[in-house]
Amino acid sequence: MTPQSAILPAASSHAIFLLLRRRLGRRADSKLAAYLSGIPAASKALHEMQPDTHLMSAIGFSADFWPELFGRERPAELRAFPHIPGAIHPAPVTIADLFLHLRAERADVLHDFASNFLDDVKDWLEPVEVTAAFRRREGRDLTGFVDGTENPELAERAGVALVGDADPAWAGGSYVHIQRYVHRMEAWNKLPVLQQEAIIGRTKASDEELPDDDRPRTAHISRVVIEEHGAELELLRQSLPYGVPGGDRGLYFVSYCRTPRHFEKMLARMVAPTDDGRVDHLLNFSRAVTGGAFFVPSIERLQALAAS
């Protein structure tokens, strides 16, 4: 099965993330299903007409919305965004039924494609949030640290991000989780670099992990690097910074994985004092304001909607 194009490649220069929900009283019908099934072909066709754009897309659906499109058959682990008991830091859940991830090397193409998409689905779906994001130099977040350093190498990405033989009916698909974080940039920038490094768990200039003995258990790296049975739990992150000067600025977190369990365990260790009584101190300077869980089916399973 073929994964949707936005999942696996290395970061693009620009992205737009769209969250949508069903309009009150509206349900998905065959016309909407057929249109959504054509999104991979539409983005591929535009890229082929304008190769310099490198336009890619991935569209996913929530557990609540899933039956209206696919009926009773569903991925084995499809479920809602997790509610974390005992959370100290907020991990809000956004009511959203559909997630569209668009990425390219040109922002104008993304704007036009997203605008046309919203116009085409407006009878059924309304936008909850539309966020334009961008890649900074060296892949650095607005905090100044390189983001996504724990990502698998390109050759290993498919094994981390895509459902395989464990759920063969949905092979080539991926569980995606999103969170939009707002950074407290003024407070963060007042911190000495050494304190910032202790909060992240890496050096700022050379991007090296701090030695285990020097890295606090509250450091971000300490919370999200988890080993089980001798192997590290992995995600494929496609996160990007977003924002405007003088307004909200932060990170749009996006992770793809063959199972939702990896994200859920990392989030629990970040926001709640689970096994060791600690939480992620980065969250004192960055607050989640949205959260969603979706499944991105393979292109073949998505295209099958046109015949349903």
One Martini backbone bead per residue (centre of mass of N, CA, C, O) as a GRO file, in nm:
protein
  308
    1MET     BB    1   0.100   0.034   0.016
    2THR     BB    2   0.045   0.386  -0.017
    3PRO     BB    3   0.159   0.659   0.108
    4GLN     BB    4   0.118   0.960   0.186
    5SER     BB    5   0.330   1.220   0.086
    6ALA     BB    6   0.376   1.385   0.377
    7ILE     BB    7   0.510   1.177   0.578
    8LEU     BB    8   0.832   1.096   0.501
    9PRO     BB    9   0.972   1.335   0.419
   10ALA     BB   10   1.152   1.581   0.448
   11ALA     BB   11   1.145   1.891   0.518
   12SER     BB   12   0.981   2.166   0.440
   13SER     BB   13   0.949   2.513   0.407
   14HIS     BB   14   0.630   2.462   0.400
   15ALA     BB   15   0.304   2.488   0.579
   16ILE     BB   16  -0.035   2.352   0.619
   17PHE     BB   17  -0.278   2.336   0.884
   18LEU     BB   18  -0.591   2.153   0.900
   19LEU     BB   19  -0.891   2.197   1.088
   20LEU     BB   20  -1.199   2.006   1.092
   21ARG     BB   21  -1.563   2.019   1.103
   22ARG     BB   22  -1.873   1.943   1.126
   23ARG     BB   23  -2.159   2.050   1.046
   24LEU     BB   24  -2.446   2.111   1.165
   25GLY     BB   25  -2.628   1.827   1.055
   26ARG     BB   26  -2.387   1.699   0.901
   27ARG     BB   27  -2.300   1.446   0.664
   28ALA     BB   28  -2.142   1.221   0.505
   29ASP     BB   29  -2.113   1.165   0.159
   30SER     BB   30  -2.041   1.061  -0.157
   31LYS     BB   31  -1.932   1.336  -0.249
   32LEU     BB   32  -1.725   1.382  -0.028
   33ALA     BB   33  -1.573   1.116  -0.051
   34ALA     BB   34  -1.478   1.161  -0.342
   35TYR     BB   35  -1.319   1.416  -0.293
   36LEU     BB   36  -1.120   1.312  -0.073
   37SER     BB   37  -1.000   1.080  -0.254
   38GLY     BB   38  -0.855   1.314  -0.454
   39ILE     BB   39  -0.617   1.458  -0.306
   40PRO     BB   40  -0.359   1.310  -0.393
   41ALA     BB   41  -0.401   1.364  -0.701
   42ALA     BB   42  -0.412   1.674  -0.687
   43SER     BB   43  -0.127   1.724  -0.566
   44LYS     BB   44   0.029   1.569  -0.783
   45ALA     BB   45  -0.060   1.732  -1.029
   46LEU     BB   46   0.054   2.005  -0.939
   47HIS     BB   47   0.346   1.913  -0.913
   48GLU     BB   48   0.377   1.824  -1.214
   49MET     BB   49   0.324   2.116  -1.325
   50GLN     BB   50   0.508   2.220  -1.053
   51PRO     BB   51   0.799   2.094  -0.946
   52ASP     BB   52   0.904   2.329  -0.748
   53THR     BB   53   0.689   2.280  -0.513
   54HIS     BB   54   0.658   2.000  -0.372
   55LEU     BB   55   0.377   1.891  -0.333
   56MET     BB   56   0.206   1.775  -0.033
   57SER     BB   57  -0.009   1.516   0.127
   58ALA     BB   58  -0.238   1.470   0.420
   59ILE     BB   59  -0.526   1.273   0.523
   60GLY     BB   60  -0.736   1.272   0.818
   61PHE     BB   61  -0.932   1.082   1.069
   62SER     BB   62  -1.146   1.048   1.307
   63ALA     BB   63  -1.314   0.833   1.507
   64ASP     BB   64  -1.597   0.975   1.472
   65PHE     BB   65  -1.586   1.008   1.148
   66TRP     BB   66  -1.516   0.735   1.019
   67PRO     BB   67  -1.799   0.583   0.972
   68GLU     BB   68  -1.906   0.783   0.745
   69LEU     BB   69  -1.682   0.666   0.537
   70PHE     BB   70  -1.598   0.340   0.631
   71GLY     BB   71  -1.752   0.232   0.855
   72ARG     BB   72  -1.669  -0.049   1.048
   73GLU     BB   73  -1.403  -0.039   0.928
   74ARG     BB   74  -1.090  -0.034   1.120
   75PRO     BB   75  -0.838   0.052   1.285
   76ALA     BB   76  -0.721  -0.101   1.566
   77GLU     BB   77  -0.612   0.202   1.715
   78LEU     BB   78  -0.848   0.383   1.686
   79ARG     BB   79  -0.856   0.703   1.860
   80ALA     BB   80  -0.862   0.934   2.076
   81PHE     BB   81  -0.743   1.173   2.237
   82PRO     BB   82  -0.578   1.184   2.521
   83HIS     BB   83  -0.649   1.144   2.861
   84ILE     BB   84  -0.457   1.271   3.135
   85PRO     BB   85  -0.410   1.174   3.433
   86GLY     BB   86  -0.279   1.419   3.645
   87ALA     BB   87  -0.235   1.673   3.496
   88ILE     BB   88  -0.046   1.974   3.503
   89HIS     BB   89  -0.049   2.012   3.209
   90PRO     BB   90  -0.194   2.096   2.930
   91ALA     BB   91  -0.405   1.866   2.704
   92PRO     BB   92  -0.591   1.950   2.475
   93VAL     BB   93  -0.904   1.902   2.305
   94THR     BB   94  -1.004   1.903   1.970
   95ILE     BB   95  -1.282   1.954   1.778
   96ALA     BB   96  -1.211   1.719   1.519
   97ASP     BB   97  -1.238   1.534   1.195
   98LEU     BB   98  -1.007   1.682   1.021
   99PHE     BB   99  -0.677   1.640   0.862
  100LEU     BB  100  -0.459   1.873   0.685
  101HIS     BB  101  -0.144   1.818   0.518
  102LEU     BB  102   0.058   2.075   0.385
  103ARG     BB  103   0.346   2.076   0.152
  104ALA     BB  104   0.623   2.302   0.051
  105GLU     BB  105   0.828   2.547  -0.138
  106ARG     BB  106   0.547   2.715  -0.165
  107ALA     BB  107   0.318   2.929  -0.022
  108ASP     BB  108   0.115   2.995  -0.254
  109VAL     BB  109   0.025   2.705  -0.315
  110LEU     BB  110  -0.088   2.642  -0.039
  111HIS     BB  111  -0.299   2.863  -0.027
  112ASP     BB  112  -0.463   2.774  -0.277
  113PHE     BB  113  -0.526   2.483  -0.197
  114ALA     BB  114  -0.665   2.546   0.075
  115SER     BB  115  -0.885   2.734  -0.034
  116ASN     BB  116  -1.017   2.530  -0.225
  117PHE     BB  117  -1.085   2.319  -0.017
  118LEU     BB  118  -1.273   2.490   0.162
  119ASP     BB  119  -1.476   2.550  -0.063
  120ASP     BB  120  -1.548   2.244  -0.137
  121VAL     BB  121  -1.636   2.167   0.191
  122LYS     BB  122  -1.847   2.383   0.316
  123ASP     BB  123  -2.115   2.203   0.332
  124TRP     BB  124  -1.973   2.004   0.567
  125LEU     BB  125  -1.720   2.187   0.649
  126GLU     BB  126  -1.531   2.352   0.914
  127PRO     BB  127  -1.304   2.557   1.039
  128VAL     BB  128  -1.098   2.564   1.328
  129GLU     BB  129  -0.792   2.558   1.201
  130VAL     BB  130  -0.529   2.764   1.047
  131THR     BB  131  -0.175   2.683   0.987
  132ALA     BB  132   0.113   2.850   0.920
  133ALA     BB  133   0.438   2.723   0.828
  134PHE     BB  134   0.803   2.695   0.897
  135ARG     BB  135   1.137   2.676   0.807
  136ARG     BB  136   1.426   2.695   0.972
  137ARG     BB  137   1.728   2.717   1.036
  138GLU     BB  138   1.839   2.398   1.085
  139GLY     BB  139   1.558   2.324   1.219
  140ARG     BB  140   1.465   2.551   1.412
  141ASP     BB  141   1.322   2.667   1.667
  142LEU     BB  142   1.226   2.951   1.841
  143THR     BB  143   1.421   2.863   2.083
  144GLY     BB  144   1.699   2.761   1.904
  145PHE     BB  145   1.638   2.462   1.865
  146VAL     BB  146   1.656   2.167   1.738
  147ASP     BB  147   1.417   1.983   1.568
  148GLY     BB  148   1.385   1.634   1.553
  149THR     BB  149   1.646   1.457   1.651
  150GLU     BB  150   1.479   1.169   1.695
  151ASN     BB  151   1.461   1.099   1.418
  152PRO     BB  152   1.457   0.895   1.177
  153GLU     BB  153   1.592   0.778   0.924
  154LEU     BB  154   1.494   0.758   0.607
  155ALA     BB  155   1.510   0.436   0.593
  156GLU     BB  156   1.326   0.419   0.881
  157ARG     BB  157   1.047   0.565   0.858
  158ALA     BB  158   0.840   0.354   0.771
  159GLY     BB  159   0.865   0.168   1.028
  160VAL     BB  160   0.755   0.397   1.219
  161ALA     BB  161   0.494   0.534   1.058
  162LEU     BB  162   0.384   0.257   0.943
  163VAL     BB  163   0.164   0.035   0.886
  164GLY     BB  164   0.162  -0.317   0.892
  165ASP     BB  165   0.120  -0.652   0.957
  166ALA     BB  166  -0.055  -0.600   1.218
  167ASP     BB  167  -0.257  -0.428   0.993
  168PRO     BB  168  -0.313  -0.503   0.675
  169ALA     BB  169  -0.569  -0.332   0.591
  170TRP     BB  170  -0.377  -0.056   0.692
  171ALA     BB  171  -0.147  -0.046   0.526
  172GLY     BB  172   0.030   0.269   0.494
  173GLY     BB  173  -0.063   0.393   0.736
  174SER     BB  174  -0.133   0.656   0.998
  175TYR     BB  175  -0.074   0.793   1.310
  176VAL     BB  176  -0.191   1.117   1.407
  177HIS     BB  177  -0.053   1.393   1.596
  178ILE     BB  178  -0.165   1.708   1.738
  179GLN     BB  179   0.002   2.025   1.847
  180ARG     BB  180  -0.040   2.351   1.960
  181TYR     BB  181   0.218   2.575   2.047
  182VAL     BB  182   0.281   2.834   2.289
  183HIS     BB  183   0.525   3.062   2.331
  184ARG     BB  184   0.723   3.223   2.587
  185MET     BB  185   0.949   3.424   2.463
  186GLU     BB  186   1.025   3.634   2.672
  187ALA     BB  187   1.094   3.434   2.900
  188TRP     BB  188   1.294   3.257   2.743
  189ASN     BB  189   1.503   3.488   2.657
  190LYS     BB  190   1.590   3.542   2.968
  191LEU     BB  191   1.741   3.293   2.968
  192PRO     BB  192   2.000   3.124   3.011
  193VAL     BB  193   2.150   2.897   2.819
  194LEU     BB  194   2.200   2.681   3.038
  195GLN     BB  195   1.899   2.663   3.116
  196GLN     BB  196   1.788   2.586   2.845
  197GLU     BB  197   1.954   2.323   2.820
  198ALA     BB  198   1.828   2.185   3.072
  199ILE     BB  199   1.535   2.183   2.957
  200ILE     BB  200   1.601   2.022   2.691
  201GLY     BB  201   1.898   1.842   2.685
  202ARG     BB  202   2.073   2.043   2.504
  203THR     BB  203   2.266   2.199   2.304
  204LYS     BB  204   2.253   2.486   2.111
  205ALA     BB  205   2.493   2.499   1.905
  206SER     BB  206   2.566   2.167   1.866
  207ASP     BB  207   2.338   1.958   1.932
  208GLU     BB  208   2.393   1.807   2.213
  209GLU     BB  209   2.362   1.584   2.437
  210LEU     BB  210   2.346   1.556   2.751
  211PRO     BB  211   2.465   1.404   2.990
  212ASP     BB  212   2.312   1.206   3.207
  213ASP     BB  213   2.437   1.346   3.469
  214ASP     BB  214   2.345   1.652   3.349
  215ARG     BB  215   2.046   1.559   3.300
  216PRO     BB  216   1.751   1.627   3.373
  217ARG     BB  217   1.440   1.470   3.438
  218THR     BB  218   1.290   1.747   3.322
  219ALA     BB  219   1.379   1.719   3.054
  220HIS     BB  220   1.262   1.677   2.747
  221ILE     BB  221   1.435   1.433   2.668
  222SER     BB  222   1.371   1.265   2.928
  223ARG     BB  223   1.057   1.236   2.859
  224VAL     BB  224   1.068   1.124   2.534
  225VAL     BB  225   1.281   0.912   2.610
  226ILE     BB  226   1.187   0.572   2.552
  227GLU     BB  227   1.223   0.247   2.692
  228GLU     BB  228   1.145  -0.088   2.553
  229HIS     BB  229   1.296  -0.373   2.551
  230GLY     BB  230   1.565  -0.208   2.441
  231ALA     BB  231   1.374   0.007   2.292
  232GLU     BB  232   1.292   0.286   2.124
  233LEU     BB  233   1.048   0.510   2.109
  234GLU     BB  234   0.898   0.611   1.799
  235LEU     BB  235   0.886   0.901   1.584
  236LEU     BB  236   0.750   1.105   1.318
  237ARG     BB  237   0.841   1.428   1.275
  238GLN     BB  238   0.647   1.734   1.132
  239SER     BB  239   0.742   1.988   1.261
  240LEU     BB  240   0.665   2.350   1.300
  241PRO     BB  241   0.697   2.669   1.293
  242TYR     BB  242   0.508   2.962   1.403
  243GLY     BB  243   0.400   3.293   1.324
  244VAL     BB  244   0.403   3.635   1.451
  245PRO     BB  245   0.509   3.927   1.512
  246GLY     BB  246   0.344   3.997   1.823
  247GLY     BB  247   0.230   3.712   1.835
  248ASP     BB  248   0.174   3.408   1.802
  249ARG     BB  249   0.422   3.159   1.902
  250GLY     BB  250   0.556   2.834   1.776
  251LEU     BB  251   0.455   2.488   1.771
  252TYR     BB  252   0.373   2.244   1.526
  253PHE     BB  253   0.279   1.939   1.621
  254VAL     BB  254   0.385   1.636   1.437
  255SER     BB  255   0.291   1.283   1.437
  256TYR     BB  256   0.405   0.971   1.310
  257CYS     BB  257   0.261   0.630   1.341
  258ARG     BB  258   0.194   0.281   1.382
  259THR     BB  259   0.117   0.395   1.674
  260PRO     BB  260  -0.033   0.563   1.952
  261ARG     BB  261   0.140   0.479   2.207
  262HIS     BB  262   0.391   0.657   2.191
  263PHE     BB  263   0.263   0.932   2.227
  264GLU     BB  264   0.107   0.876   2.489
  265LYS     BB  265   0.361   0.823   2.665
  266MET     BB  266   0.502   1.093   2.621
  267LEU     BB  267   0.278   1.280   2.720
  268ALA     BB  268   0.257   1.168   3.006
  269ARG     BB  269   0.559   1.243   3.083
  270MET     BB  270   0.517   1.551   3.042
  271VAL     BB  271   0.228   1.622   3.218
  272ALA     BB  272   0.277   1.375   3.425
  273PRO     BB  273   0.345   1.216   3.736
  274THR     BB  274   0.422   0.911   3.697
  275ASP     BB  275   0.697   0.720   3.770
  276ASP     BB  276   0.888   0.992   3.894
  277GLY     BB  277   0.736   1.284   3.953
  278ARG     BB  278   0.772   1.418   3.673
  279VAL     BB  279   0.809   1.692   3.443
  280ASP     BB  280   0.805   1.914   3.180
  281HIS     BB  281   0.977   2.225   3.181
  282LEU     BB  282   0.901   2.339   2.900
  283LEU     BB  283   0.590   2.391   2.985
  284ASN     BB  284   0.659   2.673   3.122
  285PHE     BB  285   0.707   2.794   2.797
  286SER     BB  286   0.485   2.584   2.668
  287ARG     BB  287   0.151   2.580   2.530
  288ALA     BB  288  -0.117   2.392   2.481
  289VAL     BB  289  -0.417   2.451   2.250
  290THR     BB  290  -0.409   2.175   2.094
  291GLY     BB  291  -0.575   1.850   1.996
  292GLY     BB  292  -0.513   1.549   1.787
  293ALA     BB  293  -0.661   1.245   1.634
  294PHE     BB  294  -0.554   1.038   1.350
  295PHE     BB  295  -0.612   0.872   1.032
  296VAL     BB  296  -0.390   0.783   0.761
  297PRO     BB  297  -0.450   0.651   0.482
  298SER     BB  298  -0.399   0.505   0.220
  299ILE     BB  299  -0.442   0.571  -0.103
  300GLU     BB  300  -0.616   0.325  -0.168
  301ARG     BB  301  -0.824   0.358   0.066
  302LEU     BB  302  -0.909   0.642  -0.017
  303GLN     BB  303  -0.995   0.587  -0.317
  304ALA     BB  304  -1.232   0.385  -0.238
  305LEU     BB  305  -1.448   0.605  -0.171
  306ALA     BB  306  -1.549   0.656  -0.467
  307ALA     BB  307  -1.706   0.354  -0.460
  308SER     BB  308  -1.907   0.384  -0.194
   0.00000   0.00000   0.00000
